[in-house]
Amino acid sequence: MRTVKKKIASRESIGEDRLVYSRQWIEFCPSDPGVLTSVLLVEKYLAFVRKCTLSLVRPLRNGGEIAFSLIGTSLPLLIFSGPEVKETAHSQTATLRIDGGLLVQRNECGRGLLSFIIEDLADGVLVAVEVCDYCPLLLGGVKASKLRKWLYRCSQALIHKIITSRFLCHVHRQIESGRAL
């Protein structure tokens, strides 16, 4: 059994148009690559968010939507639709469209994406979680100020990165140990 080739890698940016891009990924050599699917990653991520936040954030399904709500409130922080699944010969992606919630700029609903990606590599597999084209409410209007960018990076972006990195470590440990994901 091989271990992680490298630690969790990460890339984040906030564009001039206040669009957020964030990607965390890990490469490893699973003993049975067929066990892992992008749809399974979505399901496990939702359960992991609830567990990792001690149920303070609850992913709740309602029809084709998934809402991340704070415990004791009915106001969703984020609302997703999907997953939309795309497969090629060497990759699979399950994408949730960010359709609204308190943390999203109202005029940008439906634009952002949260994707769970599995790519076959020559000597293993890459598992990634990616946010792209997301417009957080915290960044404000047309051009985000330095203060708003700093606040976003120190709050919402940091929480997302920590949870996602822990999730990828959890996936790695489960797969490498041979336990069911």
Stockholm file with secondary structure:
# STOCKHOLM 1.0

chainA/1-181         MRTVKKKIASRESIGEDRLVYSRQWIEFCPSDPGVLTSVLLVEKYLAFVRKCTLSLVRPLRNGGEIAFSLIGTSLPLLIFSGPEVKETAHSQTATLRIDGGLLVQRNECGRGLLSFIIEDLADGVLVAVEVCDYCPLLLGGVKASKLRKWLYRCSQALIHKIITSRFLCHVHRQIESGRAL
#=GR chainA/1-181 SS CCCCSSCCEEEEEECTTCCEEEEEEEEECCSCGGGCCHHHHHHHHHHHHHHHTTTSEEEEEETTEEEEEETTCCCEEEEEEEEEEEECSSEEEEEEEEEECTTBCGGGTTTCEEEEEEEEETTEEEEEEEEEEECBGGGCSSSCCHHHHHHHHHTHHHHHHHHHHHHHHHHHHHHHHTCCC
#=GC SS_cons         CCCCSSCCEEEEEECTTCCEEEEEEEEECCSCGGGCCHHHHHHHHHHHHHHHTTTSEEEEEETTEEEEEETTCCCEEEEEEEEEEEECSSEEEEEEEEEECTTBCGGGTTTCEEEEEEEEETTEEEEEEEEEEECBGGGCSSSCCHHHHHHHHHTHHHHHHHHHHHHHHHHHHHHHHTCCC
//
